[in-house]
Amino acid sequence: MRVGNGTHVYEVAEGWAKVPSSVTLGYTHGIVVDGEDNVYVFHTGTPSVVKFNAQGEYLTSWGEQFEGGAHGFYLHKEGEQEFLYITDTKRGVMEKLTTDGQALLTLGTPDLPDVYSEDRKYVPTDVCVAPNGDIYVTDGYGQHYIHQYDARGGYIRSWGGTGSDPGRMKCPHGISIDLRGPEPELYVADRGNFRIQVFTLDGVHKRFIVDDMDMPCSFYYDGDEVFFPDLHSRVTIFDKNDRLITHLGEDQQAYKKEGWPNLPLDYFRPNKFSSPHGVCVDSQHNVYVAEWTKDGRITKLIRQ
């Protein structure tokens, strides 16, 4: 069974992830791949981080503390070592971790009394790291801000707020550093506004990207291409000029059905997506997709 077209055709690896009985999947929000093509899944069940090899065989799991809050998930290489950066919507924190779960840095609610209070919560949804080590965290489910820190967690600046004007956002759900151009840029999945918003690394708005997207959630770069899950039932691939290459697994009926994203199990089809939330690409250009559904759903697409 295949998806895609033209230069991007994939075989669906049905039943790829061998989830053991010791792991109860919840909403599968995040997915990343390390330098050895091991795949890590971040989900709201427990244990919340599950590691598989490229064949889908279970390797290990950990992270019980993220149950109910697991959301943003980013793997970053620093020198010869890889680290996981996560956001927990339940506890309201961003954490930097080793790939076996040791916490190295925790950032909570920014000290911004004009933005946050008992009634105005901080709910971080994603995180990324710039080439100089600066950390960017999106408050996608709270007050719709972006917060910038140095590599040690020192506060630098914030910008945003609710709206549709340049620099304003409605659910800045995902964030990533785009290194494809002459200088790094911040790509923000301004999901509630159905667009991508591009900033300089110091928070200056540069442009909008509005074509060929339907609630973008996050980003993953593979060479000159960028992959992002559209929550409305497809994965989108752009070229280096942010022009559409193709949509994968598009289903224009799924997100319109009553009860979505938690549809009856007999609705799901291997070559169609319902609610893609996270995506990553391995060294062989195979694609992994995690979907926002209560029992979790993980799909591997093998590049042809």
RAVEN-V594079 format. One record per residue. N is the residue number from 1. PSI is psi in whole degrees, -180 to 180 (none if undefined). OMEGA is omega in degrees with one decimal (none if undefined). D_LAST is the distance of its C-alpha to the last C-alpha in Angstrom with 1 decimal. Layout:
n=N psi=PSI omega=OMEGA d_last=D_LAST
n=N psi=PSI omega=OMEGA d_last=D_LAST
//
This chain:
n=1 psi=130 omega=-172.3 d_last=11.7
n=2 psi=157 omega=173.0 d_last=9.2
n=3 psi=164 omega=178.8 d_last=10.1
n=4 psi=-177 omega=178.5 d_last=10.0
n=5 psi=171 omega=177.5 d_last=10.3
n=6 psi=-125 omega=-177.6 d_last=10.6
n=7 psi=-8 omega=-176.1 d_last=8.8
n=8 psi=86 omega=178.1 d_last=7.5
n=9 psi=137 omega=-175.0 d_last=5.6
n=10 psi=143 omega=171.6 d_last=5.3
n=11 psi=133 omega=179.1 d_last=6.8
n=12 psi=124 omega=177.6 d_last=10.3
n=13 psi=84 omega=-175.7 d_last=11.9
n=14 psi=136 omega=178.2 d_last=15.3
n=15 psi=28 omega=-173.7 d_last=18.3
n=16 psi=-51 omega=-173.8 d_last=16.6
n=17 psi=120 omega=178.8 d_last=19.7
n=18 psi=86 omega=-176.8 d_last=22.7
n=19 psi=123 omega=-177.6 d_last=25.5
n=20 psi=163 omega=-179.5 d_last=28.8
n=21 psi=-18 omega=179.8 d_last=32.0
n=22 psi=-10 omega=-179.1 d_last=33.6
n=23 psi=126 omega=175.1 d_last=31.3
n=24 psi=107 omega=-178.1 d_last=32.0
n=25 psi=139 omega=167.0 d_last=29.3
n=26 psi=-152 omega=176.6 d_last=30.6
n=27 psi=120 omega=-179.9 d_last=28.9
n=28 psi=97 omega=-172.2 d_last=25.7
n=29 psi=-40 omega=-173.2 d_last=26.2
n=30 psi=152 omega=177.7 d_last=24.4
n=31 psi=133 omega=179.5 d_last=21.5
n=32 psi=162 omega=178.6 d_last=20.9
n=33 psi=137 omega=-177.7 d_last=19.2
n=34 psi=-175 omega=-175.7 d_last=21.4
n=35 psi=-15 omega=177.3 d_last=21.2
n=36 psi=13 omega=-179.1 d_last=20.4
n=37 psi=26 omega=166.7 d_last=17.5
n=38 psi=145 omega=-175.0 d_last=20.0
n=39 psi=131 omega=178.6 d_last=19.8
n=40 psi=132 omega=179.0 d_last=23.0
n=41 psi=133 omega=-179.8 d_last=23.8
n=42 psi=119 omega=-173.2 d_last=27.0
n=43 psi=165 omega=-173.2 d_last=28.6
n=44 psi=-4 omega=173.6 d_last=32.1
n=45 psi=-158 omega=-176.9 d_last=32.9
n=46 psi=143 omega=-13.5 d_last=34.1
n=47 psi=150 omega=-166.6 d_last=33.3
n=48 psi=-16 omega=174.7 d_last=31.4
n=49 psi=122 omega=-179.0 d_last=29.0
n=50 psi=130 omega=-176.2 d_last=26.7
n=51 psi=132 omega=177.8 d_last=24.7
n=52 psi=157 omega=169.4 d_last=21.8
n=53 psi=-179 omega=-174.3 d_last=19.9
n=54 psi=-21 omega=178.7 d_last=16.1
n=55 psi=1 omega=179.8 d_last=16.5
n=56 psi=7 omega=179.2 d_last=18.4
n=57 psi=136 omega=-178.8 d_last=21.7
n=58 psi=133 omega=178.4 d_last=24.7
n=59 psi=-51 omega=-179.1 d_last=26.4
n=60 psi=172 omega=175.9 d_last=29.1
n=61 psi=155 omega=-179.5 d_last=30.4
n=62 psi=178 omega=173.9 d_last=33.2
n=63 psi=40 omega=178.8 d_last=34.6
n=64 psi=-27 omega=-177.0 d_last=36.9
n=65 psi=-14 omega=-178.6 d_last=38.7
n=66 psi=4 omega=-179.6 d_last=35.8
n=67 psi=129 omega=178.5 d_last=36.2
n=68 psi=-14 omega=-176.4 d_last=36.5
n=69 psi=-7 omega=-177.3 d_last=35.7
n=70 psi=127 omega=-177.1 d_last=32.3
n=71 psi=-91 omega=-178.4 d_last=30.5
n=72 psi=145 omega=-173.1 d_last=29.2
n=73 psi=119 omega=-173.8 d_last=27.1
n=74 psi=131 omega=176.6 d_last=26.3
n=75 psi=129 omega=-175.5 d_last=25.6
n=76 psi=133 omega=178.9 d_last=27.3
n=77 psi=127 omega=179.1 d_last=27.8
n=78 psi=107 omega=-171.5 d_last=31.4
n=79 psi=-125 omega=179.3 d_last=32.1
n=80 psi=3 omega=-174.6 d_last=30.6
n=81 psi=147 omega=178.1 d_last=30.6
n=82 psi=144 omega=-179.8 d_last=28.5
n=83 psi=152 omega=174.6 d_last=30.2
n=84 psi=133 omega=172.1 d_last=29.4
n=85 psi=129 omega=-175.1 d_last=31.1
n=86 psi=158 omega=165.9 d_last=31.6
n=87 psi=142 omega=-179.4 d_last=33.7
n=88 psi=110 omega=-176.6 d_last=35.7
n=89 psi=-25 omega=-178.4 d_last=37.0
n=90 psi=-45 omega=-178.8 d_last=39.5
n=91 psi=-10 omega=178.6 d_last=41.3
n=92 psi=47 omega=-178.1 d_last=40.7
n=93 psi=157 omega=164.8 d_last=39.5
n=94 psi=135 omega=178.7 d_last=36.8
n=95 psi=144 omega=169.3 d_last=36.4
n=96 psi=131 omega=-174.4 d_last=35.0
n=97 psi=154 omega=164.9 d_last=34.1
n=98 psi=166 omega=-177.2 d_last=33.1
n=99 psi=-5 omega=172.0 d_last=29.9
n=100 psi=11 omega=168.2 d_last=32.3
n=101 psi=7 omega=178.6 d_last=34.2
n=102 psi=125 omega=-178.7 d_last=37.2
n=103 psi=129 omega=-179.1 d_last=38.4
n=104 psi=-26 omega=-178.0 d_last=39.2
n=105 psi=135 omega=176.7 d_last=40.0
n=106 psi=129 omega=177.1 d_last=40.8
n=107 psi=127 omega=179.3 d_last=41.5
n=108 psi=-150 omega=-178.0 d_last=43.2
n=109 psi=129 omega=177.5 d_last=44.7
n=110 psi=147 omega=-179.7 d_last=45.6
n=111 psi=77 omega=-177.7 d_last=49.3
n=112 psi=83 omega=-175.1 d_last=49.6
n=113 psi=-22 omega=177.4 d_last=52.4
n=114 psi=-16 omega=-178.4 d_last=52.0
n=115 psi=-43 omega=-173.1 d_last=48.5
n=116 psi=141 omega=176.8 d_last=48.5
n=117 psi=-175 omega=178.8 d_last=51.2
n=118 psi=-32 omega=-179.4 d_last=51.6
n=119 psi=-17 omega=-178.3 d_last=50.7
n=120 psi=91 omega=-170.5 d_last=47.9
n=121 psi=157 omega=172.8 d_last=45.3
n=122 psi=120 omega=-177.6 d_last=42.6
n=123 psi=87 omega=-173.6 d_last=39.3
n=124 psi=138 omega=-176.0 d_last=36.5
n=125 psi=-24 omega=-178.7 d_last=33.0
n=126 psi=169 omega=-175.1 d_last=30.9
n=127 psi=149 omega=172.6 d_last=31.4
n=128 psi=169 omega=-176.1 d_last=30.1
n=129 psi=131 omega=179.7 d_last=31.5
n=130 psi=167 omega=179.0 d_last=32.3
n=131 psi=-29 omega=179.1 d_last=32.3
n=132 psi=3 omega=178.7 d_last=36.1
n=133 psi=-9 omega=178.7 d_last=35.7
n=134 psi=143 omega=-177.4 d_last=36.9
n=135 psi=134 omega=178.4 d_last=35.7
n=136 psi=130 omega=-178.7 d_last=35.1
n=137 psi=132 omega=177.2 d_last=35.4
n=138 psi=132 omega=171.8 d_last=35.0
n=139 psi=79 omega=-172.1 d_last=37.6
n=140 psi=-30 omega=-176.3 d_last=35.5
n=141 psi=4 omega=179.9 d_last=37.5
n=142 psi=-100 omega=-174.0 d_last=40.9
n=143 psi=7 omega=171.0 d_last=42.5
n=144 psi=49 omega=178.8 d_last=39.4
n=145 psi=163 omega=168.5 d_last=39.9
n=146 psi=135 omega=-179.2 d_last=38.0
n=147 psi=134 omega=-176.8 d_last=39.8
n=148 psi=134 omega=179.5 d_last=39.5
n=149 psi=160 omega=170.7 d_last=40.6
n=150 psi=179 omega=-173.4 d_last=40.8
n=151 psi=-23 omega=179.5 d_last=39.1
n=152 psi=1 omega=179.3 d_last=42.1
n=153 psi=9 omega=177.0 d_last=42.2
n=154 psi=132 omega=-176.8 d_last=44.9
n=155 psi=136 omega=178.1 d_last=44.9
n=156 psi=-60 omega=-176.4 d_last=44.4
n=157 psi=168 omega=174.3 d_last=44.1
n=158 psi=155 omega=172.5 d_last=42.9
n=159 psi=161 omega=176.8 d_last=42.2
n=160 psi=-133 omega=-171.6 d_last=41.2
n=161 psi=162 omega=-173.8 d_last=42.9
n=162 psi=134 omega=176.5 d_last=42.2
n=163 psi=-175 omega=-179.1 d_last=41.8
n=164 psi=-3 omega=176.8 d_last=39.8
n=165 psi=164 omega=176.3 d_last=41.5
n=166 psi=130 omega=-178.6 d_last=39.8
n=167 psi=-16 omega=175.1 d_last=39.7
n=168 psi=153 omega=-173.3 d_last=40.3
n=169 psi=159 omega=173.5 d_last=37.6
n=170 psi=95 omega=-173.2 d_last=37.2
n=171 psi=73 omega=170.1 d_last=35.1
n=172 psi=83 omega=-167.0 d_last=33.5
n=173 psi=-39 omega=-176.8 d_last=31.0
n=174 psi=156 omega=-179.6 d_last=28.5
n=175 psi=145 omega=180.0 d_last=29.0
n=176 psi=159 omega=175.2 d_last=27.1
n=177 psi=122 omega=177.3 d_last=27.9
n=178 psi=117 omega=-178.5 d_last=26.0
n=179 psi=16 omega=-174.4 d_last=26.2
n=180 psi=-21 omega=-175.6 d_last=24.4
n=181 psi=-169 omega=-178.8 d_last=27.7
n=182 psi=-22 omega=176.0 d_last=31.0
n=183 psi=150 omega=-179.6 d_last=32.2
n=184 psi=146 omega=175.9 d_last=30.8
n=185 psi=156 omega=174.3 d_last=31.0
n=186 psi=123 omega=173.1 d_last=31.0
n=187 psi=126 omega=-179.2 d_last=28.6
n=188 psi=127 omega=174.8 d_last=30.1
n=189 psi=93 omega=-179.2 d_last=28.6
n=190 psi=74 omega=-162.7 d_last=31.8
n=191 psi=-44 omega=-178.2 d_last=30.6
n=192 psi=-20 omega=174.7 d_last=33.9
n=193 psi=5 omega=177.0 d_last=34.2
n=194 psi=50 omega=-177.0 d_last=30.6
n=195 psi=168 omega=167.2 d_last=29.9
n=196 psi=139 omega=176.1 d_last=28.9
n=197 psi=132 omega=-175.1 d_last=32.0
n=198 psi=133 omega=-179.6 d_last=31.9
n=199 psi=159 omega=164.2 d_last=34.7
n=200 psi=170 omega=-179.2 d_last=35.9
n=201 psi=-11 omega=174.7 d_last=36.1
n=202 psi=20 omega=167.8 d_last=39.7
n=203 psi=14 omega=178.4 d_last=39.1
n=204 psi=125 omega=179.4 d_last=39.9
n=205 psi=136 omega=178.6 d_last=38.0
n=206 psi=-46 omega=-176.1 d_last=36.1
n=207 psi=167 omega=170.7 d_last=34.3
n=208 psi=151 omega=167.1 d_last=32.5
n=209 psi=120 omega=-171.1 d_last=29.1
n=210 psi=-14 omega=-176.0 d_last=29.4
n=211 psi=147 omega=170.1 d_last=26.9
n=212 psi=46 omega=174.5 d_last=23.8
n=213 psi=153 omega=-175.3 d_last=24.6
n=214 psi=80 omega=-175.1 d_last=26.1
n=215 psi=65 omega=178.6 d_last=27.6
n=216 psi=140 omega=-174.3 d_last=25.3
n=217 psi=-41 omega=-173.1 d_last=25.6
n=218 psi=-175 omega=-174.7 d_last=24.3
n=219 psi=153 omega=169.2 d_last=22.0
n=220 psi=128 omega=-177.3 d_last=19.4
n=221 psi=132 omega=175.1 d_last=18.8
n=222 psi=95 omega=-174.5 d_last=15.8
n=223 psi=-127 omega=-179.5 d_last=17.2
n=224 psi=1 omega=-176.8 d_last=18.5
n=225 psi=149 omega=176.0 d_last=16.6
n=226 psi=132 omega=178.9 d_last=18.2
n=227 psi=136 omega=172.5 d_last=16.9
n=228 psi=141 omega=176.7 d_last=19.7
n=229 psi=125 omega=168.1 d_last=20.3
n=230 psi=120 omega=-177.0 d_last=22.6
n=231 psi=-29 omega=177.5 d_last=24.9
n=232 psi=58 omega=158.1 d_last=25.2
n=233 psi=44 omega=172.8 d_last=22.2
n=234 psi=162 omega=169.9 d_last=19.1
n=235 psi=135 omega=-175.6 d_last=17.0
n=236 psi=141 omega=176.6 d_last=17.4
n=237 psi=126 omega=175.2 d_last=15.7
n=238 psi=153 omega=174.1 d_last=18.2
n=239 psi=-172 omega=-174.4 d_last=18.2
n=240 psi=-17 omega=177.7 d_last=20.9
n=241 psi=15 omega=-178.9 d_last=23.5
n=242 psi=41 omega=173.5 d_last=22.8
n=243 psi=147 omega=-173.5 d_last=21.6
n=244 psi=129 omega=168.5 d_last=19.2
n=245 psi=-53 omega=178.6 d_last=15.6
n=246 psi=164 omega=167.1 d_last=14.7
n=247 psi=143 omega=178.7 d_last=15.7
n=248 psi=133 omega=172.0 d_last=13.6
n=249 psi=28 omega=-174.3 d_last=15.3
n=250 psi=134 omega=176.7 d_last=18.5
n=251 psi=100 omega=-175.6 d_last=21.6
n=252 psi=1 omega=177.2 d_last=24.7
n=253 psi=-29 omega=-170.6 d_last=26.9
n=254 psi=-54 omega=-173.4 d_last=26.3
n=255 psi=-8 omega=178.1 d_last=28.2
n=256 psi=-5 omega=-176.4 d_last=31.0
n=257 psi=146 omega=178.3 d_last=31.8
n=258 psi=135 omega=178.7 d_last=34.9
n=259 psi=-8 omega=179.7 d_last=34.5
n=260 psi=140 omega=11.6 d_last=31.1
n=261 psi=-4 omega=-175.1 d_last=29.3
n=262 psi=74 omega=-178.2 d_last=30.8
n=263 psi=162 omega=175.9 d_last=30.0
n=264 psi=143 omega=-176.3 d_last=30.6
n=265 psi=-31 omega=-178.3 d_last=28.1
n=266 psi=-5 omega=175.9 d_last=27.6
n=267 psi=-34 omega=-171.9 d_last=26.4
n=268 psi=138 omega=178.5 d_last=23.1
n=269 psi=143 omega=-173.6 d_last=20.0
n=270 psi=-33 omega=-174.5 d_last=16.7
n=271 psi=13 omega=178.9 d_last=14.7
n=272 psi=142 omega=177.5 d_last=17.6
n=273 psi=155 omega=177.1 d_last=19.2
n=274 psi=-51 omega=-174.7 d_last=22.9
n=275 psi=66 omega=-179.6 d_last=24.0
n=276 psi=134 omega=-175.9 d_last=21.4
n=277 psi=-33 omega=178.9 d_last=23.5
n=278 psi=150 omega=179.5 d_last=21.5
n=279 psi=149 omega=171.2 d_last=18.0
n=280 psi=166 omega=-176.1 d_last=16.7
n=281 psi=133 omega=-178.2 d_last=13.7
n=282 psi=-175 omega=-174.8 d_last=13.6
n=283 psi=-17 omega=178.1 d_last=13.6
n=284 psi=9 omega=179.5 d_last=10.0
n=285 psi=21 omega=170.1 d_last=9.3
n=286 psi=149 omega=-173.9 d_last=8.8
n=287 psi=137 omega=176.9 d_last=11.2
n=288 psi=135 omega=-176.0 d_last=14.4
n=289 psi=132 omega=173.3 d_last=16.9
n=290 psi=135 omega=-175.7 d_last=20.5
n=291 psi=149 omega=179.3 d_last=22.7
n=292 psi=89 omega=176.5 d_last=26.4
n=293 psi=146 omega=-164.2 d_last=27.8
n=294 psi=-30 omega=179.4 d_last=30.7
n=295 psi=5 omega=178.7 d_last=29.1
n=296 psi=148 omega=174.9 d_last=25.9
n=297 psi=126 omega=-178.6 d_last=22.3
n=298 psi=129 omega=-179.0 d_last=19.3
n=299 psi=136 omega=171.3 d_last=15.7
n=300 psi=131 omega=176.8 d_last=12.6
n=301 psi=121 omega=-175.7 d_last=9.2
n=302 psi=120 omega=-177.2 d_last=6.4
n=303 psi=133 omega=-179.0 d_last=3.8
n=304 psi=none omega=none d_last=0.0
//
